[in-house]
Amino acid sequence: MSDSQAYPDKQVGTVGKIVNIAAALVAIAGIGIGIYALVGPLGVWLGMADFRAGFDILRQVNAAADWIAGVGLAVTVAAFIGTTSMNLGNSARLATYALVGTVVAGAAYYIPESFRPPEGTPPIHDISTDTLTPPEFVAIAPIRADAPNSMEYGSGNNMTPERLRELQAEAYPDIVPQRFSVSTDTVFNRAVSAAESLGWEIVDVNRAEGRIEATDTTFWFRFKDDVVIYITRDGDETVLNARSLSRVGVSDVGKNAARLREFFSLL
């Protein structure tokens, strides 16, 4: 007896309808939640909403997308089984629909999760290799004059320079002055090239002062974080100090430290 003969036609028809409806619903829900996940950053890109509204949307997406992806995976498997064991004529197509919805819902879940800070990330947004005399912005200072976050080191609610130093040292002990055995000109050129390769917007390059200033704009919510770099000579070594400072937000979810680490790796 063949597999198709093992199931009455009426039963096959009923199961087929259920799988058909479930697959369609998963495809619609998955694609819908994926589109909704893009509404937040798109609204920020178009200037129609600020980042807070965007994050609210991502929180809603995060709460629903994993459920949709889980149900979608179950429906995909059911549709695949229908193809192999019950000879549901359109199960292969339905499995594809459900799989698309599942993948899109999974991606929609991942996007908000990517903004979740790693365990132990402190609520700070100002990272400097020199925490005693942090590098000062010059060319960028007037650009960010109205930014919510001050350029004064350790400013903000419930924050002091001492507290900021403590939090950074605990979370990012590797963010320290970078020392090189080559000339200041060589390090300066490398630093400019690294900043350009990272896609930073170069605001000022002052070789006489050994200073480079740039702005990095994040992809999803177009956050602008400013970077200042100073290159000096200390005996037989060239020393590079850098500071990365967010314009908005209490916590940078580790982005400024990650930015400097990536920059240092290119040097």
DRENTI-719969 format. One record per atom (N, C-alpha, C): residue in three letters; x, y, z. Coordinates in Angstrom, 3 decimals, decimal comma. Example, Ala and Ser with C-alpha at 12.3 -4.5 7.8 and 13.67 -1.06 7.14 Angstrom:
<pts>
 rest       xx       yy       zz
  Ala   13,190   -5,690    7,800
  Ala   12,300   -4,500    7,800
  Ala   13,200   -3,300    7,800
  Ser   12,850   -2,250    7,080
  Ser   13,670   -1,060    7,140
  Ser   12,900    0,030    7,870
</pts>
This chain:
<pts>
 rest       xx       yy       zz
  Met    0,846   -1,193    0,000
  Met    0,000    0,000    0,000
  Met    0,877    1,236    0,000
  Ser    0,603    2,227   -0,827
  Ser    1,402    3,445   -0,894
  Ser    1,085    4,358    0,277
  Asp    1,983    5,360    0,488
  Asp    1,755    6,302    1,595
  Asp    0,451    7,050    1,412
  Ser    0,140    7,408    0,173
  Ser   -1,074    8,196   -0,056
  Ser   -2,310    7,390    0,278
  Gln   -2,243    6,034    0,128
  Gln   -3,393    5,204    0,431
  Gln   -3,586    5,027    1,926
  Ala   -2,585    5,393    2,714
  Ala   -2,675    5,216    4,168
  Ala   -3,586    6,260    4,805
  Tyr   -3,901    7,320    4,079
  Tyr   -4,715    8,400    4,607
  Tyr   -5,943    8,588    3,727
  Pro   -7,144    8,613    4,309
  Pro   -8,356    8,862    3,513
  Pro   -8,260   10,209    2,820
  Asp   -8,879   10,320    1,660
  Asp   -8,835   11,575    0,892
  Asp   -9,372   12,746    1,694
  Lys  -10,432   12,495    2,465
  Lys  -11,020   13,583    3,256
  Lys  -10,038   14,089    4,298
  Gln   -9,324   13,157    4,940
  Gln   -8,345   13,539    5,956
  Gln   -7,202   14,328    5,332
  Val   -6,727   13,865    4,187
  Val   -5,658   14,557    3,489
  Val   -6,092   15,971    3,117
  Gly   -7,339   16,073    2,652
  Gly   -7,840   17,389    2,283
  Gly   -7,921   18,343    3,462
  Thr   -8,355   17,831    4,603
  Thr   -8,458   18,665    5,806
  Thr   -7,086   19,114    6,283
  Val   -6,151   18,152    6,334
  Val   -4,794   18,486    6,750
  Val   -4,179   19,490    5,786
  Gly   -4,431   19,265    4,508
  Gly   -3,891   20,185    3,507
  Gly   -4,383   21,603    3,713
  Lys   -5,655   21,768    4,020
  Lys   -6,207   23,105    4,256
  Lys   -5,571   23,755    5,485
  Ile   -5,395   22,942    6,537
  Ile   -4,804   23,482    7,766
  Ile   -3,372   23,948    7,510
  Val   -2,608   23,088    6,837
  Val   -1,221   23,451    6,534
  Val   -1,178   24,671    5,634
  Asn   -2,084   24,711    4,675
  Asn   -2,149   25,847    3,747
  Asn   -2,384   27,151    4,496
  Ile   -3,376   27,154    5,381
  Ile   -3,698   28,362    6,146
  Ile   -2,541   28,730    7,076
  Ala   -1,984   27,728    7,772
  Ala   -0,894   27,994    8,709
  Ala    0,325   28,561    7,991
  Ala    0,659   27,990    6,841
  Ala    1,821   28,472    6,093
  Ala    1,610   29,901    5,624
  Ala    0,409   30,183    5,156
  Ala    0,115   31,546    4,694
  Ala    0,203   32,541    5,851
  Leu   -0,337   32,147    7,005
  Leu   -0,292   33,032    8,168
  Leu    1,146   33,274    8,633
  Val    1,955   32,226    8,624
  Val    3,354   32,379    9,024
  Val    4,085   33,303    8,064
  Ala    3,852   33,112    6,767
  Ala    4,504   33,974    5,778
  Ala    4,103   35,431    5,976
  Ile    2,811   35,664    6,180
  Ile    2,331   37,036    6,372
  Ile    2,885   37,629    7,658
  Ala    2,820   36,841    8,747
  Ala    3,291   37,346   10,043
  Ala    4,794   37,590   10,017
  Gly    5,546   36,662    9,428
  Gly    7,000   36,808    9,393
  Gly    7,435   38,012    8,584
  Ile    6,872   38,139    7,392
  Ile    7,232   39,282    6,548
  Ile    6,736   40,586    7,179
  Gly    5,544   40,512    7,800
  Gly    5,002   41,716    8,446
  Gly    5,870   42,195    9,593
  Ile    6,323   41,262   10,442
  Ile    7,161   41,668   11,576
  Ile    8,519   42,147   11,088
  Gly    8,989   41,580    9,954
  Gly   10,253   42,044    9,378
  Gly   10,150   43,470    8,884
  Ile    9,042   43,777    8,214
  Ile    8,832   45,143    7,723
  Ile    8,694   46,109    8,900
  Tyr    7,978   45,671    9,932
  Tyr    7,789   46,536   11,098
  Tyr    9,125   46,817   11,791
  Ala   10,026   45,822   11,790
  Ala   11,339   46,018   12,404
  Ala   12,125   47,109   11,683
  Leu   11,864   47,264   10,378
  Leu   12,580   48,283    9,610
  Leu   11,967   49,668    9,753
  Val   10,736   49,726   10,272
  Val   10,062   51,023   10,414
  Val   10,834   51,936   11,361
  Gly   11,373   51,363   12,463
  Gly   12,102   52,172   13,440
  Gly   13,282   52,902   12,836
  Pro   14,271   52,175   12,295
  Pro   15,418   52,871   11,705
  Pro   15,052   53,705   10,495
  Leu   14,068   53,244    9,712
  Leu   13,678   54,011    8,535
  Leu   13,113   55,368    8,943
  Gly   12,321   55,375   10,027
  Gly   11,776   56,639   10,518
  Gly   12,873   57,580   10,969
  Val   13,937   57,022   11,570
  Val   15,069   57,844   11,999
  Val   15,827   58,373   10,780
  Trp   16,071   57,499    9,791
  Trp   16,776   57,915    8,579
  Trp   16,057   59,072    7,884
  Leu   14,712   59,003    7,860
  Leu   13,923   60,015    7,153
  Leu   13,622   61,231    8,019
  Gly   14,082   61,215    9,265
  Gly   13,841   62,342   10,149
  Gly   12,420   62,427   10,647
  Met   11,679   61,318   10,587
  Met   10,273   61,326   11,009
  Met   10,103   60,931   12,473
  Ala   11,159   60,397   13,081
  Ala   11,083   59,976   14,482
  Ala   12,489   59,992   15,069
  Asp   12,569   60,054   16,391
  Asp   13,890   60,001   17,010
  Asp   14,199   58,567   17,419
  Phe   15,406   58,355   17,945
  Phe   15,851   56,999   18,237
  Phe   15,017   56,338   19,324
  Arg   14,398   57,114   20,204
  Arg   13,595   56,521   21,274
  Arg   12,384   55,796   20,695
  Ala   11,732   56,426   19,721
  Ala   10,595   55,776   19,068
  Ala   11,058   54,523   18,331
  Gly   12,220   54,614   17,710
  Gly   12,756   53,456   17,012
  Gly   13,022   52,299   17,951
  Phe   13,584   52,580   19,115
  Phe   13,862   51,525   20,086
  Phe   12,564   50,930   20,632
  Asp   11,527   51,745   20,794
  Asp   10,233   51,229   21,249
  Asp    9,691   50,205   20,249
  Ile    9,843   50,508   18,961
  Ile    9,388   49,577   17,931
  Ile   10,177   48,276   18,003
  Leu   11,486   48,382   18,172
  Leu   12,307   47,173   18,245
  Leu   11,973   46,328   19,468
  Arg   11,591   46,973   20,572
  Arg   11,186   46,203   21,759
  Arg    9,935   45,386   21,446
  Gln    8,999   45,991   20,734
  Gln    7,777   45,274   20,354
  Gln    8,098   44,127   19,400
  Val    8,982   44,388   18,464
  Val    9,386   43,342   17,517
  Val   10,050   42,194   18,261
  Asn   10,940   42,521   19,184
  Asn   11,678   41,509   19,924
  Asn   10,756   40,602   20,712
  Ala    9,652   41,161   21,213
  Ala    8,723   40,386   22,034
  Ala    7,900   39,407   21,208
  Ala    7,744   39,659   19,910
  Ala    6,872   38,824   19,079
  Ala    7,610   37,970   18,065
  Ala    8,749   38,442   17,594
  Ala    9,403   37,779   16,460
  Ala    9,860   36,364   16,787
  Asp   10,352   36,127   18,008
  Asp   10,826   34,775   18,317
  Asp    9,678   33,768   18,333
  Trp    8,499   34,208   18,780
  Trp    7,330   33,321   18,763
  Trp    6,924   33,005   17,328
  Ile    6,917   34,015   16,487
  Ile    6,558   33,798   15,084
  Ile    7,555   32,862   14,421
  Ala    8,834   33,053   14,711
  Ala    9,856   32,195   14,124
  Ala    9,696   30,751   14,603
  Gly    9,387   30,568   15,890
  Gly    9,200   29,220   16,424
  Gly    8,017   28,509   15,797
  Val    6,881   29,202   15,711
  Val    5,696   28,618   15,075
  Val    5,973   28,367   13,595
  Gly    6,658   29,304   12,968
  Gly    6,971   29,146   11,550
  Gly    7,822   27,921   11,286
  Leu    8,776   27,660   12,165
  Leu    9,616   26,481   12,001
  Leu    8,784   25,209   12,103
  Ala    7,844   25,181   13,055
  Ala    6,975   24,009   13,209
  Ala    6,109   23,813   11,967
  Val    5,579   24,890   11,425
  Val    4,741   24,791   10,226
  Val    5,576   24,349    9,024
  Thr    6,793   24,866    8,933
  Thr    7,681   24,461    7,838
  Thr    7,931   22,960    7,877
  Val    8,211   22,447    9,061
  Val    8,450   21,004    9,212
  Val    7,188   20,217    8,862
  Ala    6,029   20,707    9,334
  Ala    4,766   20,020    9,043
  Ala    4,494   19,986    7,545
  Ala    4,767   21,098    6,872
  Ala    4,549   21,140    5,433
  Ala    5,507   20,201    4,710
  Phe    6,724   20,110    5,190
  Phe    7,702   19,212    4,572
  Phe    7,281   17,751    4,760
  Ile    6,809   17,439    5,977
  Ile    6,333   16,076    6,232
  Ile    5,140   15,765    5,341
  Gly    4,285   16,772    5,143
  Gly    3,135   16,574    4,259
  Gly    3,552   16,228    2,851
  Thr    4,645   16,791    2,407
  Thr    5,145   16,506    1,059
  Thr    5,615   15,062    0,936
  Thr    6,305   14,583    1,959
  Thr    6,948   13,267    1,868
  Thr    6,048   12,106    2,274
  Ser    5,082   12,364    3,173
  Ser    4,313   11,232    3,693
  Ser    2,835   11,236    3,329
  Met    2,282   12,439    3,055
  Met    0,839   12,494    2,793
  Met    0,514   12,950    1,382
  Asn    1,546   13,227    0,603
  Asn    1,332   13,643   -0,783
  Asn    0,380   14,834   -0,903
  Leu    0,575   15,825   -0,031
  Leu   -0,183   17,067   -0,168
  Leu    0,395   17,811   -1,361
  Gly   -0,380   17,990   -2,336
  Gly    0,124   18,456   -3,615
  Gly    0,930   19,738   -3,587
  Asn    0,528   20,689   -2,771
  Asn    1,227   21,981   -2,753
  Asn    2,081   22,170   -1,504
  Ser    2,432   21,088   -0,830
  Ser    3,179   21,202    0,411
  Ser    4,559   21,811    0,206
  Ala    5,207   21,492   -0,909
  Ala    6,540   22,049   -1,162
  Ala    6,468   23,571   -1,255
  Arg    5,469   24,054   -1,942
  Arg    5,299   25,508   -2,065
  Arg    4,968   26,115   -0,714
  Leu    4,093   25,431    0,032
  Leu    3,716   25,938    1,345
  Leu    4,910   25,942    2,298
  Ala    5,741   24,899    2,220
  Ala    6,924   24,846    3,065
  Ala    7,849   26,012    2,760
  Thr    7,941   26,382    1,485
  Thr    8,775   27,521    1,099
  Thr    8,227   28,814    1,686
  Tyr    6,906   28,994    1,588
  Tyr    6,285   30,192    2,165
  Tyr    6,556   30,276    3,668
  Ala    6,324   29,165    4,346
  Ala    6,514   29,148    5,799
  Ala    7,976   29,384    6,150
  Leu    8,884   28,813    5,357
  Leu   10,306   28,992    5,626
  Leu   10,717   30,452    5,451
  Val   10,189   31,107    4,420
  Val   10,494   32,527    4,208
  Val   10,021   33,342    5,409
  Gly    8,793   33,079    5,853
  Gly    8,274   33,802    7,014
  Gly    9,105   33,540    8,252
  Thr    9,560   32,291    8,424
  Thr   10,379   31,927    9,587
  Thr   11,714   32,652    9,568
  Val   12,371   32,654    8,400
  Val   13,680   33,299    8,280
  Val   13,562   34,803    8,514
  Val   12,549   35,423    7,938
  Val   12,371   36,867    8,118
  Val   12,079   37,189    9,580
  Ala   11,234   36,389   10,232
  Ala   10,936   36,617   11,650
  Ala   12,190   36,431   12,497
  Gly   13,010   35,426   12,141
  Gly   14,261   35,227   12,867
  Gly   15,191   36,408   12,732
  Ala   15,270   36,969   11,513
  Ala   16,102   38,154   11,296
  Ala   15,545   39,345   12,073
  Ala   14,222   39,463   12,104
  Ala   13,595   40,559   12,847
  Ala   13,875   40,439   14,337
  Tyr   13,972   39,210   14,842
  Tyr   14,312   39,010   16,248
  Tyr   15,776   39,359   16,502
  Tyr   16,640   39,019   15,533
  Tyr   18,074   39,246   15,714
  Tyr   18,408   40,730   15,761
  Ile   17,734   41,544   14,974
  Ile   18,062   42,972   14,908
  Ile   17,965   43,630   16,292
  Pro   16,837   43,504   17,006
  Pro   16,794   44,092   18,360
  Pro   17,815   43,461   19,302
  Glu   18,047   42,147   19,150
  Glu   19,003   41,485   20,027
  Glu   20,414   42,035   19,839
  Ser   20,716   42,505   18,626
  Ser   22,052   43,032   18,362
  Ser   22,320   44,321   19,129
  Phe   21,248   44,964   19,611
  Phe   21,412   46,185   20,393
  Phe   21,513   45,902   21,886
  Arg   21,325   44,649   22,260
  Arg   21,397   44,302   23,674
  Arg   22,862   44,255   24,097
  Pro   23,251   45,036   25,101
  Pro   24,667   45,076   25,482
  Pro   25,126   43,771   26,102
  Pro   26,390   43,409   25,898
  Pro   26,926   42,204   26,543
  Pro   26,867   42,333   28,058
  Glu   26,876   41,207   28,707
  Glu   26,840   41,187   30,173
  Glu   28,012   41,986   30,732
  Gly   27,715   42,850   31,692
  Gly   28,759   43,639   32,326
  Gly   29,069   44,957   31,645
  Thr   28,328   45,292   30,575
  Thr   28,561   46,560   29,891
  Thr   28,095   47,714   30,777
  Pro   28,960   48,661   31,101
  Pro   28,561   49,751   31,999
  Pro   27,735   50,809   31,261
  Pro   26,918   51,565   31,983
  Pro   26,089   52,611   31,371
  Pro   26,895   53,889   31,140
  Ile   27,869   53,809   30,235
  Ile   28,711   54,978   29,938
  Ile   28,765   55,162   28,426
  His   29,156   56,367   28,001
  His   29,187   56,670   26,566
  His   30,435   57,465   26,175
  Asp   31,422   57,490   27,061
  Asp   32,647   58,254   26,812
  Asp   33,837   57,354   27,138
  Ile   34,608   56,991   26,113
  Ile   35,724   56,061   26,288
  Ile   37,005   56,757   25,854
  Ser   38,031   56,683   26,696
  Ser   39,285   57,353   26,395
  Ser   40,469   56,489   26,813
  Thr   41,530   56,524   26,007
  Thr   42,747   55,809   26,389
  Thr   43,441   56,486   27,555
  Asp   43,250   57,796   27,659
  Asp   43,828   58,569   28,765
  Asp   42,671   59,125   29,581
  Thr   42,437   58,529   30,730
  Thr   41,297   58,953   31,541
  Thr   41,648   60,047   32,547
  Leu   42,921   60,350   32,677
  Leu   43,326   61,438   33,586
  Leu   43,304   62,781   32,867
  Thr   43,812   62,803   31,640
  Thr   43,743   64,008   30,806
  Thr   43,171   63,592   29,451
  Pro   41,854   63,388   29,391
  Pro   41,231   62,896   28,160
  Pro   41,486   63,838   26,985
  Pro   41,731   63,321   25,795
  Pro   41,912   64,160   24,614
  Pro   40,713   65,083   24,413
  Glu   40,984   66,317   24,061
  Glu   39,919   67,306   23,901
  Glu   39,584   67,519   22,429
  Phe   38,298   67,710   22,164
  Phe   37,837   68,017   20,818
  Phe   38,083   69,495   20,516
  Val   38,463   69,764   19,299
  Val   38,703   71,139   18,863
  Val   37,786   71,473   17,691
  Ala   38,020   70,859   16,551
  Ala   37,216   71,130   15,363
  Ala   35,779   70,649   15,517
  Ile   35,588   69,561   16,255
  Ile   34,244   68,999   16,415
  Ile   33,453   69,729   17,500
  Ala   34,138   70,438   18,377
  Ala   33,468   71,098   19,504
  Ala   32,275   71,948   19,079
  Pro   32,412   72,830   18,084
  Pro   31,236   73,629   17,695
  Pro   30,146   72,795   17,022
  Ile   30,526   71,691   16,395
  Ile   29,541   70,861   15,698
  Ile   28,591   70,200   16,695
  Arg   29,127   69,799   17,838
  Arg   28,306   69,100   18,817
  Arg   27,976   69,985   20,024
  Ala   27,976   71,282   19,806
  Ala   27,710   72,219   20,907
  Ala   26,326   71,997   21,513
  Asp   25,352   71,587   20,691
  Asp   23,988   71,402   21,191
  Asp   23,665   69,936   21,468
  Ala   24,663   69,072   21,425
  Ala   24,419   67,651   21,670
  Ala   24,001   67,416   23,119
  Pro   23,076   66,490   23,358
  Pro   22,654   66,194   24,736
  Pro   23,802   65,792   25,645
  Asn   24,772   65,056   25,114
  Asn   25,909   64,634   25,930
  Asn   27,022   65,673   25,862
  Ser   27,454   66,111   27,020
  Ser   28,515   67,110   27,112
  Ser   29,865   66,519   26,728
  Met   30,785   67,387   26,305
  Met   32,162   66,969   26,031
  Met   33,001   66,954   27,302
  Glu   32,444   67,428   28,398
  Glu   33,165   67,432   29,666
  Glu   33,257   66,019   30,210
  Tyr   34,459   65,572   30,464
  Tyr   34,671   64,197   30,894
  Tyr   34,034   63,956   32,256
  Gly   33,236   62,876   32,335
  Gly   32,612   62,508   33,603
  Gly   31,368   63,289   33,933
  Ser   30,819   64,024   32,977
  Ser   29,593   64,784   33,236
  Ser   28,386   63,865   33,068
  Gly   27,238   64,337   33,491
  Gly   26,009   63,553   33,369
  Gly   25,456   63,177   34,730
  Asn   24,227   62,695   34,711
  Asn   23,560   62,321   35,959
  Asn   24,277   61,150   36,631
  Asn   24,491   61,301   37,932
  Asn   25,105   60,247   38,740
  Asn   26,464   59,807   38,205
  Met   27,194   60,738   37,586
  Met   28,494   60,404   37,025
  Met   29,506   61,455   37,441
  Thr   30,727   61,003   37,674
  Thr   31,859   61,875   37,984
  Thr   33,047   61,358   37,198
  Pro   34,084   62,160   37,026
  Pro   35,283   61,644   36,340
  Pro   35,844   60,401   37,016
  Glu   35,857   60,396   38,332
  Glu   36,386   59,245   39,055
  Glu   35,542   57,984   38,796
  Arg   34,242   58,157   38,817
  Arg   33,341   57,028   38,573
  Arg   33,483   56,515   37,144
  Leu   33,608   57,422   36,198
  Leu   33,766   57,027   34,797
  Leu   35,069   56,258   34,596
  Arg   36,146   56,732   35,215
  Arg   37,430   56,019   35,121
  Arg   37,304   54,607   35,680
  Glu   36,630   54,508   36,800
  Glu   36,469   53,211   37,460
  Glu   35,674   52,251   36,587
  Leu   34,571   52,729   36,022
  Leu   33,725   51,871   35,196
  Leu   34,457   51,432   33,929
  Gln   35,187   52,344   33,308
  Gln   35,907   51,980   32,094
  Gln   37,014   50,978   32,386
  Ala   37,760   51,223   33,458
  Ala   38,868   50,324   33,794
  Ala   38,369   48,911   34,076
  Glu   37,204   48,816   34,674
  Glu   36,646   47,508   35,004
  Glu   36,137   46,789   33,756
  Ala   35,487   47,539   32,861
  Ala   34,868   46,912   31,691
  Ala   35,813   46,794   30,502
  Tyr   36,696   47,779   30,332
  Tyr   37,556   47,812   29,143
  Tyr   39,015   48,072   29,541
  Pro   39,635   47,155   30,239
  Pro   41,020   47,379   30,698
  Pro   42,028   47,461   29,551
  Asp   41,621   47,031   28,351
  Asp   42,535   47,045   27,211
  Asp   42,561   48,383   26,480
  Ile   41,649   49,292   26,840
  Ile   41,623   50,604   26,179
  Ile   42,654   51,494   26,867
  Val   43,860   51,475   26,338
  Val   44,990   52,207   26,922
  Val   45,754   52,898   25,796
  Pro   46,660   53,824   26,133
  Pro   47,472   54,464   25,091
  Pro   48,210   53,419   24,258
  Gln   48,249   53,658   22,959
  Gln   48,919   52,750   22,031
  Gln   50,332   53,267   21,756
  Arg   51,317   52,399   21,892
  Arg   52,713   52,805   21,741
  Arg   53,355   52,099   20,547
  Phe   54,157   52,863   19,809
  Phe   54,771   52,346   18,593
  Phe   56,246   52,740   18,554
  Ser   57,022   51,910   17,880
  Ser   58,453   52,176   17,769
  Ser   58,816   52,868   16,461
  Val   57,803   53,378   15,749
  Val   58,050   54,086   14,487
  Val   57,790   55,576   14,691
  Ser   58,035   56,361   13,652
  Ser   57,932   57,817   13,754
  Ser   56,483   58,274   13,912
  Thr   56,333   59,511   14,396
  Thr   54,986   60,076   14,545
  Thr   54,308   60,221   13,191
  Asp   55,074   60,571   12,157
  Asp   54,491   60,700   10,817
  Asp   53,919   59,374   10,337
  Thr   54,639   58,294   10,588
  Thr   54,164   56,970   10,177
  Thr   52,875   56,615   10,892
  Val   52,833   56,820   12,199
  Val   51,624   56,509   12,965
  Val   50,476   57,421   12,547
  Phe   50,789   58,680   12,299
  Phe   49,757   59,635   11,889
  Phe   49,120   59,179   10,572
  Asn   49,964   58,798    9,620
  Asn   49,450   58,350    8,324
  Asn   48,621   57,084    8,463
  Arg   49,094   56,179    9,316
  Arg   48,334   54,949    9,548
  Arg   46,974   55,271   10,173
  Ala   46,977   56,209   11,113
  Ala   45,732   56,558   11,803
  Ala   44,717   57,155   10,831
  Val   45,160   58,032    9,951
  Val   44,251   58,627    8,965
  Val   43,702   57,546    8,040
  Ser   44,576   56,669    7,579
  Ser   44,151   55,589    6,687
  Ser   43,154   54,659    7,390
  Ala   43,409   54,347    8,664
  Ala   42,509   53,465    9,407
  Ala   41,135   54,113    9,572
  Ala   41,115   55,395    9,920
  Ala   39,845   56,101   10,084
  Ala   39,058   56,116    8,780
  Glu   39,740   56,345    7,683
  Glu   39,071   56,371    6,377
  Glu   38,540   54,994    6,002
  Ser   39,324   53,951    6,276
  Ser   38,892   52,597    5,919
  Ser   37,701   52,150    6,754
  Leu   37,539   52,721    7,938
  Leu   36,400   52,397    8,793
  Leu   35,157   53,190    8,413
  Gly   35,298   54,090    7,446
  Gly   34,149   54,855    6,989
  Gly   33,827   56,066    7,833
  Trp   34,762   56,473    8,691
  Trp   34,515   57,663    9,500
  Trp   34,554   58,912    8,628
  Glu   33,772   59,885    9,013
  Glu   33,812   61,184    8,333
  Glu   34,936   62,020    8,960
  Ile   35,985   62,265    8,212
  Ile   37,119   63,025    8,735
  Ile   36,745   64,503    8,817
  Val   36,808   65,057   10,014
  Val   36,441   66,456   10,235
  Val   37,672   67,355   10,197
  Asp   38,776   66,888   10,757
  Asp   39,989   67,713   10,775
  Asp   41,223   66,825   10,868
  Val   42,246   67,196   10,107
  Val   43,544   66,519   10,161
  Val   44,593   67,597   10,366
  Asn   45,155   67,656   11,563
  Asn   46,127   68,685   11,901
  Asn   47,446   68,002   12,266
  Arg   48,304   67,892   11,265
  Arg   49,569   67,182   11,473
  Arg   50,473   67,933   12,443
  Ala   50,433   69,258   12,403
  Ala   51,301   70,047   13,273
  Ala   51,001   69,776   14,746
  Glu   49,712   69,583   15,063
  Glu   49,308   69,303   16,440
  Glu   49,196   67,812   16,710
  Gly   49,373   66,999   15,681
  Gly   49,230   65,559   15,844
  Gly   47,808   65,147   16,158
  Arg   46,850   65,913   15,635
  Arg   45,441   65,689   15,996
  Arg   44,612   65,304   14,770
  Ile   43,739   64,322   14,976
  Ile   42,773   63,882   13,964
  Ile   41,402   63,841   14,628
  Glu   40,407   64,406   13,975
  Glu   39,040   64,352   14,507
  Glu   38,115   63,799   13,435
  Ala   37,187   62,968   13,870
  Ala   36,290   62,320   12,911
  Ala   34,959   61,995   13,588
  Thr   33,965   61,707   12,763
  Thr   32,641   61,318   13,256
  Thr   32,247   60,001   12,615
  Asp   31,782   59,091   13,433
  Asp   31,305   57,797   12,951
  Asp   29,799   57,736   13,154
  Thr   29,069   57,387   12,104
  Thr   27,613   57,292   12,165
  Thr   27,204   55,830   12,139
  Thr   26,437   55,399   13,150
  Thr   26,030   53,997   13,217
  Thr   24,993   53,701   12,140
  Phe   24,890   52,421   11,774
  Phe   24,068   52,039   10,635
  Phe   22,570   52,167   10,896
  Trp   22,085   51,491   11,938
  Trp   20,637   51,377   12,104
  Trp   19,967   52,682   12,500
  Phe   20,479   53,328   13,532
  Phe   19,781   54,502   14,049
  Phe   20,534   55,798   13,832
  Arg   21,583   55,752   13,026
  Arg   22,295   56,960   12,618
  Arg   22,807   57,757   13,803
  Phe   23,197   57,053   14,868
  Phe   23,826   57,731   15,993
  Phe   25,173   58,289   15,531
  Lys   25,486   59,491   15,951
  Lys   26,777   60,096   15,620
  Lys   27,662   60,104   16,855
  Asp   28,780   59,401   16,747
  Asp   29,774   59,350   17,814
  Asp   31,047   60,007   17,291
  Asp   31,644   60,835   18,115
  Asp   32,815   61,614   17,683
  Asp   34,098   61,022   18,251
  Val   35,144   61,087   17,444
  Val   36,442   60,530   17,823
  Val   37,516   61,600   17,663
  Val   38,384   61,715   18,671
  Val   39,541   62,599   18,569
  Val   40,783   61,772   18,884
  Ile   41,815   61,980   18,104
  Ile   43,059   61,212   18,212
  Ile   44,224   62,185   18,337
  Tyr   45,122   61,931   19,262
  Tyr   46,339   62,724   19,403
  Tyr   47,545   61,791   19,309
  Ile   48,528   62,201   18,540
  Ile   49,747   61,418   18,349
  Ile   50,933   62,266   18,787
  Thr   51,669   61,771   19,755
  Thr   52,790   62,522   20,330
  Thr   54,018   61,624   20,428
  Arg   55,130   62,237   20,760
  Arg   56,385   61,510   20,926
  Arg   56,740   61,446   22,399
  Asp   57,139   60,273   22,864
  Asp   57,552   60,082   24,246
  Asp   58,848   59,287   24,239
  Gly   59,987   60,001   24,296
  Gly   61,277   59,326   24,239
  Gly   61,480   58,640   22,904
  Asp   61,679   57,336   22,945
  Asp   61,906   56,568   21,729
  Asp   60,612   56,017   21,138
  Glu   59,490   56,378   21,702
  Glu   58,221   55,812   21,254
  Glu   57,256   56,902   20,770
  Thr   56,383   56,494   19,876
  Thr   55,265   57,337   19,462
  Thr   54,028   56,849   20,196
  Val   53,300   57,780   20,803
  Val   52,137   57,430   21,611
  Val   50,872   57,959   20,946
  Leu   49,883   57,095   20,827
  Leu   48,582   57,489   20,272
  Leu   47,518   57,373   21,358
  Asn   46,842   58,489   21,610
  Asn   45,698   58,494   22,516
  Asn   44,439   58,819   21,715
  Ala   43,350   58,198   22,093
  Ala   42,096   58,391   21,364
  Ala   40,921   58,418   22,337
  Arg   39,901   59,121   21,918
  Arg   38,679   59,224   22,719
  Arg   37,480   59,124   21,782
  Ser   36,492   58,333   22,171
  Ser   35,268   58,176   21,391
  Ser   34,083   58,524   22,280
  Leu   33,271   59,480   21,837
  Leu   32,221   60,058   22,679
  Leu   30,903   60,134   21,911
  Ser   29,855   59,558   22,479
  Ser   28,535   59,587   21,856
  Ser   27,876   60,943   22,065
  Arg   27,099   61,360   21,072
  Arg   26,385   62,632   21,201
  Arg   25,102   62,493   22,011
  Val   24,457   61,315   21,936
  Val   23,215   61,091   22,679
  Val   23,285   59,737   23,366
  Gly   22,436   59,564   24,387
  Gly   22,321   58,278   25,054
  Gly   23,180   58,164   26,302
  Val   22,623   57,559   27,329
  Val   23,361   57,340   28,566
  Val   24,382   56,224   28,379
  Ser   23,958   55,146   27,737
  Ser   24,840   54,008   27,499
  Ser   25,079   53,836   26,005
  Asp   26,301   53,494   25,652
  Asp   26,625   53,251   24,241
  Asp   26,602   51,765   23,906
  Val   26,133   50,926   24,850
  Val   26,097   49,462   24,739
  Val   27,426   48,898   24,241
  Gly   28,521   49,549   24,619
  Gly   29,852   49,047   24,296
  Gly   30,389   49,474   22,946
  Lys   29,650   50,321   22,224
  Lys   30,038   50,670   20,853
  Lys   31,326   51,484   20,799
  Asn   31,507   52,438   21,705
  Asn   32,709   53,279   21,647
  Asn   33,984   52,474   21,891
  Ala   33,928   51,567   22,851
  Ala   35,094   50,723   23,102
  Ala   35,364   49,813   21,909
  Ala   34,301   49,246   21,335
  Ala   34,461   48,380   20,169
  Ala   35,045   49,161   18,992
  Arg   34,638   50,404   18,859
  Arg   35,145   51,255   17,765
  Arg   36,656   51,471   17,911
  Leu   37,081   51,810   19,121
  Leu   38,508   52,044   19,331
  Leu   39,307   50,757   19,156
  Arg   38,768   49,645   19,605
  Arg   39,470   48,374   19,418
  Arg   39,660   48,073   17,933
  Glu   38,619   48,293   17,153
  Glu   38,724   48,050   15,716
  Glu   39,736   48,990   15,075
  Phe   39,729   50,235   15,526
  Phe   40,684   51,216   15,008
  Phe   42,120   50,798   15,355
  Phe   42,337   50,403   16,599
  Phe   43,684   49,999   17,016
  Phe   44,174   48,783   16,232
  Ser   43,256   47,863   15,950
  Ser   43,655   46,648   15,222
  Ser   44,165   46,967   13,829
  Leu   43,677   48,059   13,240
  Leu   44,121   48,447   11,902
  Leu   45,468   49,156   11,918
  Leu   45,897   49,607   13,088
  Leu   47,165   50,324   13,180
  Leu   48,351   49,365   13,154
</pts>
